[in-house]
Amino acid sequence: MKVNYAGTVPISTLDWTGKAAVTIFFRGCPFRCPYCQNYPYIEGTDFVELEFVE
């Protein structure tokens, strides 16, 4: 299975309050929120195998 991979933040302390987490971003969000900090990830393609993300 292929997924539209955008990037990874290896250590994030902002995405899960009180925890350290790995954040994985995928492209293709159907929303166009004006405040989105991930706007560069909305469009484009970079299909990779799911095993790459895992």
PyMOL Python script that loads the backbone (N, CA, C, O; Angstrom):
from pymol import cmd

cmd.read_pdbstr("""\
ATOM      1  N   MET A   1       0.850  -1.171   0.000  1.00  0.00           N
ATOM      2  CA  MET A   1       0.000   0.000   0.000  1.00  0.00           C
ATOM      3  C   MET A   1       0.899   1.239   0.000  1.00  0.00           C
ATOM      4  O   MET A   1       1.881   1.301   0.739  1.00  0.00           O
ATOM      5  N   LYS A   2       0.562   2.203  -0.817  1.00  0.00           N
ATOM      6  CA  LYS A   2       1.326   3.446  -0.876  1.00  0.00           C
ATOM      7  C   LYS A   2       0.555   4.569  -0.186  1.00  0.00           C
ATOM      8  O   LYS A   2      -0.673   4.632  -0.243  1.00  0.00           O
ATOM      9  N   VAL A   3       1.311   5.455   0.469  1.00  0.00           N
ATOM     10  CA  VAL A   3       0.723   6.614   1.143  1.00  0.00           C
ATOM     11  C   VAL A   3       1.415   7.867   0.624  1.00  0.00           C
ATOM     12  O   VAL A   3       2.559   7.806   0.173  1.00  0.00           O
ATOM     13  N   ASN A   4       0.729   8.995   0.687  1.00  0.00           N
ATOM     14  CA  ASN A   4       1.251  10.261   0.186  1.00  0.00           C
ATOM     15  C   ASN A   4       1.989  10.971   1.326  1.00  0.00           C
ATOM     16  O   ASN A   4       1.424  11.815   2.021  1.00  0.00           O
ATOM     17  N   TYR A   5       3.244  10.614   1.497  1.00  0.00           N
ATOM     18  CA  TYR A   5       4.086  11.042   2.615  1.00  0.00           C
ATOM     19  C   TYR A   5       4.599  12.462   2.413  1.00  0.00           C
ATOM     20  O   TYR A   5       5.031  12.827   1.320  1.00  0.00           O
ATOM     21  N   ALA A   6       4.547  13.271   3.492  1.00  0.00           N
ATOM     22  CA  ALA A   6       5.029  14.650   3.406  1.00  0.00           C
ATOM     23  C   ALA A   6       6.269  14.884   4.259  1.00  0.00           C
ATOM     24  O   ALA A   6       7.141  15.661   3.869  1.00  0.00           O
ATOM     25  N   GLY A   7       6.364  14.239   5.398  1.00  0.00           N
ATOM     26  CA  GLY A   7       7.532  14.453   6.234  1.00  0.00           C
ATOM     27  C   GLY A   7       7.334  13.940   7.646  1.00  0.00           C
ATOM     28  O   GLY A   7       6.251  13.485   8.012  1.00  0.00           O
ATOM     29  N   THR A   8       8.406  14.019   8.438  1.00  0.00           N
ATOM     30  CA  THR A   8       8.388  13.525   9.806  1.00  0.00           C
ATOM     31  C   THR A   8       9.097  14.513  10.715  1.00  0.00           C
ATOM     32  O   THR A   8      10.128  15.076  10.349  1.00  0.00           O
ATOM     33  N   VAL A   9       8.544  14.721  11.896  1.00  0.00           N
ATOM     34  CA  VAL A   9       9.222  15.445  12.964  1.00  0.00           C
ATOM     35  C   VAL A   9       9.607  14.380  13.985  1.00  0.00           C
ATOM     36  O   VAL A   9       8.727  13.825  14.642  1.00  0.00           O
ATOM     37  N   PRO A  10      10.905  14.077  14.138  1.00  0.00           N
ATOM     38  CA  PRO A  10      11.309  12.951  14.977  1.00  0.00           C
ATOM     39  C   PRO A  10      11.006  13.110  16.460  1.00  0.00           C
ATOM     40  O   PRO A  10      10.714  12.121  17.132  1.00  0.00           O
ATOM     41  N   ILE A  11      11.069  14.322  16.986  1.00  0.00           N
ATOM     42  CA  ILE A  11      10.722  14.564  18.391  1.00  0.00           C
ATOM     43  C   ILE A  11       9.861  15.816  18.454  1.00  0.00           C
ATOM     44  O   ILE A  11      10.311  16.904  18.095  1.00  0.00           O
ATOM     45  N   SER A  12       8.639  15.663  18.905  1.00  0.00           N
ATOM     46  CA  SER A  12       7.731  16.800  19.058  1.00  0.00           C
ATOM     47  C   SER A  12       7.162  16.789  20.470  1.00  0.00           C
ATOM     48  O   SER A  12       6.666  15.764  20.938  1.00  0.00           O
ATOM     49  N   THR A  13       7.235  17.920  21.141  1.00  0.00           N
ATOM     50  CA  THR A  13       6.604  18.051  22.456  1.00  0.00           C
ATOM     51  C   THR A  13       5.372  18.950  22.386  1.00  0.00           C
ATOM     52  O   THR A  13       4.771  19.268  23.413  1.00  0.00           O
ATOM     53  N   LEU A  14       4.999  19.357  21.178  1.00  0.00           N
ATOM     54  CA  LEU A  14       3.845  20.236  20.997  1.00  0.00           C
ATOM     55  C   LEU A  14       2.593  19.512  20.517  1.00  0.00           C
ATOM     56  O   LEU A  14       1.479  19.965  20.779  1.00  0.00           O
ATOM     57  N   ASP A  15       2.762  18.403  19.825  1.00  0.00           N
ATOM     58  CA  ASP A  15       1.621  17.739  19.195  1.00  0.00           C
ATOM     59  C   ASP A  15       0.818  16.856  20.136  1.00  0.00           C
ATOM     60  O   ASP A  15      -0.325  16.514  19.832  1.00  0.00           O
ATOM     61  N   TRP A  16       1.386  16.485  21.258  1.00  0.00           N
ATOM     62  CA  TRP A  16       0.666  15.659  22.236  1.00  0.00           C
ATOM     63  C   TRP A  16       1.046  16.200  23.607  1.00  0.00           C
ATOM     64  O   TRP A  16       2.149  15.947  24.090  1.00  0.00           O
ATOM     65  N   THR A  17       0.153  16.932  24.229  1.00  0.00           N
ATOM     66  CA  THR A  17       0.428  17.618  25.485  1.00  0.00           C
ATOM     67  C   THR A  17       0.963  16.670  26.555  1.00  0.00           C
ATOM     68  O   THR A  17       0.354  15.643  26.856  1.00  0.00           O
ATOM     69  N   GLY A  18       2.110  17.034  27.120  1.00  0.00           N
ATOM     70  CA  GLY A  18       2.701  16.253  28.190  1.00  0.00           C
ATOM     71  C   GLY A  18       3.474  15.029  27.749  1.00  0.00           C
ATOM     72  O   GLY A  18       3.978  14.286  28.592  1.00  0.00           O
ATOM     73  N   LYS A  19       3.581  14.799  26.453  1.00  0.00           N
ATOM     74  CA  LYS A  19       4.267  13.611  25.930  1.00  0.00           C
ATOM     75  C   LYS A  19       5.242  14.020  24.826  1.00  0.00           C
ATOM     76  O   LYS A  19       5.069  15.058  24.187  1.00  0.00           O
ATOM     77  N   ALA A  20       6.250  13.209  24.612  1.00  0.00           N
ATOM     78  CA  ALA A  20       7.110  13.349  23.433  1.00  0.00           C
ATOM     79  C   ALA A  20       6.560  12.406  22.372  1.00  0.00           C
ATOM     80  O   ALA A  20       6.194  11.270  22.676  1.00  0.00           O
ATOM     81  N   ALA A  21       6.500  12.870  21.139  1.00  0.00           N
ATOM     82  CA  ALA A  21       5.888  12.071  20.082  1.00  0.00           C
ATOM     83  C   ALA A  21       6.655  12.231  18.774  1.00  0.00           C
ATOM     84  O   ALA A  21       7.346  13.227  18.563  1.00  0.00           O
ATOM     85  N   VAL A  22       6.523  11.245  17.909  1.00  0.00           N
ATOM     86  CA  VAL A  22       6.968  11.346  16.529  1.00  0.00           C
ATOM     87  C   VAL A  22       5.742  11.775  15.732  1.00  0.00           C
ATOM     88  O   VAL A  22       4.686  11.153  15.837  1.00  0.00           O
ATOM     89  N   THR A  23       5.875  12.838  14.934  1.00  0.00           N
ATOM     90  CA  THR A  23       4.749  13.325  14.141  1.00  0.00           C
ATOM     91  C   THR A  23       5.018  13.036  12.673  1.00  0.00           C
ATOM     92  O   THR A  23       6.062  13.412  12.140  1.00  0.00           O
ATOM     93  N   ILE A  24       4.075  12.368  12.022  1.00  0.00           N
ATOM     94  CA  ILE A  24       4.196  12.016  10.613  1.00  0.00           C
ATOM     95  C   ILE A  24       3.140  12.794   9.844  1.00  0.00           C
ATOM     96  O   ILE A  24       1.962  12.777  10.203  1.00  0.00           O
ATOM     97  N   PHE A  25       3.562  13.472   8.789  1.00  0.00           N
ATOM     98  CA  PHE A  25       2.647  14.273   7.978  1.00  0.00           C
ATOM     99  C   PHE A  25       2.384  13.579   6.645  1.00  0.00           C
ATOM    100  O   PHE A  25       3.290  13.023   6.025  1.00  0.00           O
ATOM    101  N   PHE A  26       1.126  13.626   6.223  1.00  0.00           N
ATOM    102  CA  PHE A  26       0.719  13.089   4.932  1.00  0.00           C
ATOM    103  C   PHE A  26       0.129  14.218   4.102  1.00  0.00           C
ATOM    104  O   PHE A  26      -0.456  15.155   4.645  1.00  0.00           O
ATOM    105  N   ARG A  27       0.282  14.127   2.797  1.00  0.00           N
ATOM    106  CA  ARG A  27      -0.246  15.146   1.884  1.00  0.00           C
ATOM    107  C   ARG A  27      -1.701  14.837   1.516  1.00  0.00           C
ATOM    108  O   ARG A  27      -2.177  13.712   1.669  1.00  0.00           O
ATOM    109  N   GLY A  28      -2.383  15.865   1.030  1.00  0.00           N
ATOM    110  CA  GLY A  28      -3.701  15.663   0.464  1.00  0.00           C
ATOM    111  C   GLY A  28      -4.865  15.988   1.362  1.00  0.00           C
ATOM    112  O   GLY A  28      -5.969  15.497   1.127  1.00  0.00           O
ATOM    113  N   CYS A  29      -4.663  16.798   2.383  1.00  0.00           N
ATOM    114  CA  CYS A  29      -5.781  17.177   3.246  1.00  0.00           C
ATOM    115  C   CYS A  29      -6.836  17.903   2.415  1.00  0.00           C
ATOM    116  O   CYS A  29      -6.497  18.806   1.650  1.00  0.00           O
ATOM    117  N   PRO A  30      -8.107  17.527   2.551  1.00  0.00           N
ATOM    118  CA  PRO A  30      -9.145  18.162   1.746  1.00  0.00           C
ATOM    119  C   PRO A  30      -9.577  19.522   2.286  1.00  0.00           C
ATOM    120  O   PRO A  30     -10.291  20.252   1.598  1.00  0.00           O
ATOM    121  N   PHE A  31      -9.163  19.877   3.496  1.00  0.00           N
ATOM    122  CA  PHE A  31      -9.535  21.153   4.093  1.00  0.00           C
ATOM    123  C   PHE A  31      -8.548  22.230   3.663  1.00  0.00           C
ATOM    124  O   PHE A  31      -7.411  21.920   3.308  1.00  0.00           O
ATOM    125  N   ARG A  32      -8.958  23.457   3.692  1.00  0.00           N
ATOM    126  CA  ARG A  32      -8.088  24.592   3.346  1.00  0.00           C
ATOM    127  C   ARG A  32      -8.184  25.631   4.461  1.00  0.00           C
ATOM    128  O   ARG A  32      -8.578  26.774   4.228  1.00  0.00           O
ATOM    129  N   CYS A  33      -7.823  25.223   5.659  1.00  0.00           N
ATOM    130  CA  CYS A  33      -7.917  26.096   6.827  1.00  0.00           C
ATOM    131  C   CYS A  33      -6.939  27.263   6.681  1.00  0.00           C
ATOM    132  O   CYS A  33      -5.764  27.037   6.391  1.00  0.00           O
ATOM    133  N   PRO A  34      -7.389  28.494   6.872  1.00  0.00           N
ATOM    134  CA  PRO A  34      -6.509  29.650   6.677  1.00  0.00           C
ATOM    135  C   PRO A  34      -5.382  29.731   7.701  1.00  0.00           C
ATOM    136  O   PRO A  34      -4.395  30.427   7.463  1.00  0.00           O
ATOM    137  N   TYR A  35      -5.499  29.052   8.812  1.00  0.00           N
ATOM    138  CA  TYR A  35      -4.488  29.095   9.869  1.00  0.00           C
ATOM    139  C   TYR A  35      -3.544  27.886   9.840  1.00  0.00           C
ATOM    140  O   TYR A  35      -2.717  27.746  10.741  1.00  0.00           O
ATOM    141  N   CYS A  36      -3.642  27.037   8.861  1.00  0.00           N
ATOM    142  CA  CYS A  36      -2.861  25.801   8.812  1.00  0.00           C
ATOM    143  C   CYS A  36      -1.366  26.088   8.703  1.00  0.00           C
ATOM    144  O   CYS A  36      -0.929  26.791   7.792  1.00  0.00           O
ATOM    145  N   GLN A  37      -0.585  25.545   9.633  1.00  0.00           N
ATOM    146  CA  GLN A  37       0.866  25.721   9.583  1.00  0.00           C
ATOM    147  C   GLN A  37       1.519  24.713   8.646  1.00  0.00           C
ATOM    148  O   GLN A  37       2.718  24.805   8.385  1.00  0.00           O
ATOM    149  N   ASN A  38       0.762  23.765   8.142  1.00  0.00           N
ATOM    150  CA  ASN A  38       1.300  22.734   7.248  1.00  0.00           C
ATOM    151  C   ASN A  38       0.860  22.946   5.807  1.00  0.00           C
ATOM    152  O   ASN A  38       0.772  21.989   5.037  1.00  0.00           O
ATOM    153  N   TYR A  39       0.586  24.178   5.442  1.00  0.00           N
ATOM    154  CA  TYR A  39       0.075  24.474   4.110  1.00  0.00           C
ATOM    155  C   TYR A  39       0.952  23.911   2.985  1.00  0.00           C
ATOM    156  O   TYR A  39       0.405  23.462   1.978  1.00  0.00           O
ATOM    157  N   PRO A  40       2.296  23.913   3.108  1.00  0.00           N
ATOM    158  CA  PRO A  40       3.108  23.351   2.014  1.00  0.00           C
ATOM    159  C   PRO A  40       2.849  21.867   1.766  1.00  0.00           C
ATOM    160  O   PRO A  40       3.171  21.358   0.692  1.00  0.00           O
ATOM    161  N   TYR A  41       2.277  21.170   2.738  1.00  0.00           N
ATOM    162  CA  TYR A  41       2.032  19.733   2.593  1.00  0.00           C
ATOM    163  C   TYR A  41       0.689  19.410   1.937  1.00  0.00           C
ATOM    164  O   TYR A  41       0.431  18.250   1.615  1.00  0.00           O
ATOM    165  N   ILE A  42      -0.155  20.390   1.736  1.00  0.00           N
ATOM    166  CA  ILE A  42      -1.505  20.130   1.233  1.00  0.00           C
ATOM    167  C   ILE A  42      -1.462  19.523  -0.167  1.00  0.00           C
ATOM    168  O   ILE A  42      -2.125  18.521  -0.433  1.00  0.00           O
ATOM    169  N   GLU A  43      -0.693  20.124  -1.048  1.00  0.00           N
ATOM    170  CA  GLU A  43      -0.656  19.665  -2.430  1.00  0.00           C
ATOM    171  C   GLU A  43       0.648  18.947  -2.728  1.00  0.00           C
ATOM    172  O   GLU A  43       1.594  19.003  -1.942  1.00  0.00           O
ATOM    173  N   GLY A  44       0.689  18.296  -3.827  1.00  0.00           N
ATOM    174  CA  GLY A  44       1.892  17.578  -4.245  1.00  0.00           C
ATOM    175  C   GLY A  44       1.760  16.092  -3.991  1.00  0.00           C
ATOM    176  O   GLY A  44       0.821  15.636  -3.340  1.00  0.00           O
ATOM    177  N   THR A  45       2.702  15.356  -4.508  1.00  0.00           N
ATOM    178  CA  THR A  45       2.691  13.912  -4.315  1.00  0.00           C
ATOM    179  C   THR A  45       4.087  13.408  -4.006  1.00  0.00           C
ATOM    180  O   THR A  45       5.076  13.902  -4.548  1.00  0.00           O
ATOM    181  N   ASP A  46       4.152  12.444  -3.149  1.00  0.00           N
ATOM    182  CA  ASP A  46       5.380  11.718  -2.839  1.00  0.00           C
ATOM    183  C   ASP A  46       4.935  10.368  -2.288  1.00  0.00           C
ATOM    184  O   ASP A  46       5.028  10.114  -1.087  1.00  0.00           O
ATOM    185  N   PHE A  47       4.453   9.513  -3.173  1.00  0.00           N
ATOM    186  CA  PHE A  47       3.937   8.224  -2.746  1.00  0.00           C
ATOM    187  C   PHE A  47       5.080   7.284  -2.381  1.00  0.00           C
ATOM    188  O   PHE A  47       5.991   7.046  -3.174  1.00  0.00           O
ATOM    189  N   VAL A  48       5.010   6.754  -1.155  1.00  0.00           N
ATOM    190  CA  VAL A  48       6.001   5.792  -0.669  1.00  0.00           C
ATOM    191  C   VAL A  48       5.254   4.597  -0.093  1.00  0.00           C
ATOM    192  O   VAL A  48       4.077   4.691   0.254  1.00  0.00           O
ATOM    193  N   GLU A  49       5.946   3.492   0.001  1.00  0.00           N
ATOM    194  CA  GLU A  49       5.344   2.306   0.608  1.00  0.00           C
ATOM    195  C   GLU A  49       5.094   2.555   2.101  1.00  0.00           C
ATOM    196  O   GLU A  49       5.891   3.227   2.756  1.00  0.00           O
ATOM    197  N   LEU A  50       4.025   2.032   2.627  1.00  0.00           N
ATOM    198  CA  LEU A  50       3.683   2.202   4.033  1.00  0.00           C
ATOM    199  C   LEU A  50       4.813   1.701   4.941  1.00  0.00           C
ATOM    200  O   LEU A  50       5.024   2.245   6.025  1.00  0.00           O
ATOM    201  N   GLU A  51       5.523   0.688   4.511  1.00  0.00           N
ATOM    202  CA  GLU A  51       6.638   0.157   5.311  1.00  0.00           C
ATOM    203  C   GLU A  51       7.720   1.214   5.530  1.00  0.00           C
ATOM    204  O   GLU A  51       8.383   1.202   6.567  1.00  0.00           O
ATOM    205  N   PHE A  52       7.911   2.121   4.583  1.00  0.00           N
ATOM    206  CA  PHE A  52       8.883   3.208   4.728  1.00  0.00           C
ATOM    207  C   PHE A  52       8.503   4.107   5.905  1.00  0.00           C
ATOM    208  O   PHE A  52       9.365   4.522   6.680  1.00  0.00           O
ATOM    209  N   VAL A  53       7.222   4.403   6.033  1.00  0.00           N
ATOM    210  CA  VAL A  53       6.744   5.259   7.116  1.00  0.00           C
ATOM    211  C   VAL A  53       6.802   4.539   8.451  1.00  0.00           C
ATOM    212  O   VAL A  53       7.139   5.133   9.475  1.00  0.00           O
ATOM    213  N   GLU A  54       6.473   3.257   8.433  1.00  0.00           N
ATOM    214  CA  GLU A  54       6.500   2.480   9.683  1.00  0.00           C
ATOM    215  C   GLU A  54       7.896   2.405  10.226  1.00  0.00           C
ATOM    216  O   GLU A  54       8.121   1.793  11.270  1.00  0.00           O
TER     217      GLU A  54
END
""", "prot")
cmd.dss("prot")
cmd.show_as("cartoon", "prot")
cmd.util.cbc("prot")
cmd.orient("prot")
